[in-house]
């Protein structure tokens, strides 16, 4: 088998293509979630707290006399918690949809002609005895 043909078979497997699509969509979704967190949710939550501390930006929070900026760290922790919670809600919604699909009862299988004939024979033999 040629190298190019083997590579083509590897690259065109369903799992590889699905994974590639998932990574690309995940990257785009990550940008949307990051923007939501950084531009909307975090400022909405932190603005009152920053105003109470007389600060304009979270990065202004430093340990006096050092270069340790714990404000940036707090911002990243808050962003992580919000992103993790958003993903939890999305996955929970997907799982509930899957449960609804699984819970739907399927119709009982239709018996084959042989099974129907055997059932008739059984019933006839029962009535004779």
Buried (B, 14 or more C-beta within 10 A) or exposed (E): EEEEEEEEEEEEEEEEEEEEEEEEEEEEEEEEBEEBBEEEBBEEEBEEEBEEEEBEEBBEBEEEEEEEBBBBEBBEEBBEEBBEEBEEEEEEEEEEEEEEEEEEEEEEEEEEEEEEEEEEEEEEEEEEE
